[in-house]
């Protein structure tokens, strides 16, 4: 039986709902965004399995992955004005125009479809805040929500690397396998953290997202 979003064992229905939300078929357009990785590959910073794994690990543990987990956790608890203020803070943490676009457009798409599915008002929120709020409305466990969100983010970056480095499919899946435990670790750590713990030291990835704005030939929107 579900007790609350923090301590209960997830039900099959909850797990399958989250699988739906973070599947490639859910219409948020995640496949269109490289999170600056396209520039990192163009610049030669990411050129093989080892450098791709290090890049993605840094983004997860020292950049967007960690911060998004904190914003999801906070959004799970927030209502009304507090939710609006949290969303503003999330947007302010975007290090570049393209990163803000990525959070905004995916958030808008997630709000539109998920709001319809839940029969709830879910409008105008950035992606991690929208996910945290929706998890609360759908009575989903927040820690598992964070884990699956982060793994979907990881898988999307791996897909970018498979396409552009290029990595073989086996190496791409190996990258996901190797870094999936990090998703669980980040989510667990975020459960005991607050917004005071927001930080970002994934500087190379942040700079890459800025450089990508002016990249002459590109496939991805960010």
LINPE-V608258 format. One record per backbone hydrogen bond with DSSP energy under -1.0 kcal/mol. CO is the residue of the C=O (numbers start at 1). NH is the residue of the N-H. Records with the same first field share a line. If there is no record, write none. Layout:
CO=NH  NH
This chain:
5=142
11=15
12=16
13=17
14=18
15=19
16=20
17=21
18=22
20=23
23=26
26=28
29=32
30=33
32=221
34=37
36=40
37=41
38=42
39=43
40=45  46
48=52
49=53
50=54
51=55
52=56
53=57
54=58
55=59
56=60
57=61
58=62
59=65
62=201
63=67
64=68
65=69
66=70
67=71
68=72
69=73
70=74
71=75
72=76
79=82
80=84
81=85
82=86
83=87
84=88
85=89
86=90
87=91
88=92
89=93
91=94
96=100
97=101
98=102
99=103
100=104
101=105
102=106
103=107  127
104=108
105=109
106=110
107=111
108=112
109=113
110=114
111=115
112=116
113=117
114=118
115=119  120
126=130
127=131
128=132
129=133
130=134
131=135
132=136
133=137
134=138
135=140
136=139
141=145
142=146
143=147
144=148
145=149
146=150
147=151
148=152
149=153
150=154
151=155
152=156
153=157
154=158
155=159
156=160
157=161
158=162
159=163
160=164
161=165  167
168=172
169=173
170=174
171=175
172=176
173=177
174=178
175=179
176=180
179=183
180=184
181=185
182=186
183=187
184=188
185=189
186=190
187=191
189=192
190=193
194=197
195=198
201=203
202=206
203=207
204=208
205=209
206=210
207=211
208=212
211=214
212=215
222=36
